[in-house]
Amino acid sequence: MFRFSIEGEEWILRFSPTVAIEDAEKQVIMMSLLHIGEELGKFSHGTAFIMFTKIIGAIVFDVERIPSLILTVSNIIPEENWYTEESSIKPFKKI
């Protein structure tokens, strides 16, 4: 679990027990969150968003605002498991 502050708001970053990642990857996630800055404050309670990183893949975050500002990493999806309609449900390929 990490605590961090963005735009005067104190957030908690936690990881679902089903997400098994190394400490170095947790640091990458934390640094990525700091880069989105004030955008984080625009998400309402109960919403989710996805962040894509070259190192880890797609990271799914759940947002809680009540009783505290909490982000939960609920899943991490490596790039080899990305699929799109445009590719006829084949693995996603970068163009």
C-alpha positions in Angstrom: 0.0 0.0 0.0 1.2 3.5 -0.9 0.1 7.0 0.2 0.6 9.9 -2.1 -0.7 13.4 -2.6 -1.8 15.1 -5.9 -3.3 18.6 -6.1 -3.7 18.7 -2.3 -5.7 15.4 -2.1 -4.3 12.5 -0.1 -4.7 9.2 -1.9 -4.1 5.6 -1.0 -2.9 3.1 -3.6 -3.5 -0.5 -2.8 -3.3 -3.8 -4.8 -5.9 -6.5 -5.0 -4.8 -9.7 -3.4 -5.3 -11.4 -6.8 -2.6 -9.1 -8.4 0.9 -10.6 -7.9 3.6 -8.1 -8.9 7.1 -7.2 -7.8 8.0 -4.1 -5.8 9.7 -2.5 -8.8 6.5 -2.8 -10.8 4.6 -1.2 -8.0 7.0 1.7 -8.2 6.4 2.0 -11.9 2.6 2.2 -11.3 3.1 4.8 -8.6 5.3 7.0 -10.8 2.7 6.6 -13.7 0.0 7.9 -11.4 2.0 10.9 -10.5 2.3 11.8 -14.2 -1.5 12.0 -14.7 -1.7 14.5 -11.8 -4.9 16.5 -11.6 -6.7 14.1 -14.0 -7.0 11.7 -11.1 -9.3 14.1 -9.2 -11.8 14.0 -12.0 -12.8 10.4 -11.5 -15.9 9.9 -9.4 -16.6 7.2 -6.8 -17.2 3.8 -8.2 -15.6 4.4 -11.6 -12.6 2.6 -13.1 -9.9 3.5 -15.6 -7.1 1.8 -17.4 -3.5 3.0 -17.8 -1.2 1.5 -20.4 2.5 1.3 -19.7 5.2 -0.1 -21.9 6.8 -2.0 -19.0 3.8 -3.6 -17.3 0.9 -3.5 -19.8 -2.7 -2.4 -19.1 -3.4 -1.6 -15.4 -7.0 -1.5 -14.2 -7.8 0.9 -11.4 -10.9 1.1 -9.3 -11.7 4.5 -7.7 -13.2 5.0 -4.3 -13.9 8.4 -2.8 -15.9 7.4 0.3 -14.7 7.2 3.0 -11.2 7.9 1.7 -9.6 8.5 -1.7 -8.5 5.0 -2.6 -7.2 3.6 -5.9 -7.1 -0.2 -6.1 -5.1 -2.0 -8.8 -7.7 -4.7 -9.6 -5.9 -6.3 -12.5 -2.9 -6.1 -14.7 -3.2 -7.3 -18.3 0.1 -7.9 -20.2 0.2 -6.7 -23.8 0.2 -10.2 -25.2 -3.4 -10.6 -23.8 -4.8 -7.5 -25.5 -7.5 -8.1 -28.1 -9.4 -5.8 -30.4 -12.4 -6.0 -32.7 -10.4 -4.5 -35.6 -8.0 -7.4 -35.6 -10.9 -9.9 -35.8 -10.4 -10.9 -32.1 -6.7 -11.6 -32.6 -4.0 -10.4 -30.2 -3.5 -6.6 -30.4 -0.6 -5.6 -32.7 1.0 -2.2 -32.5 1.0 -0.4 -35.8 
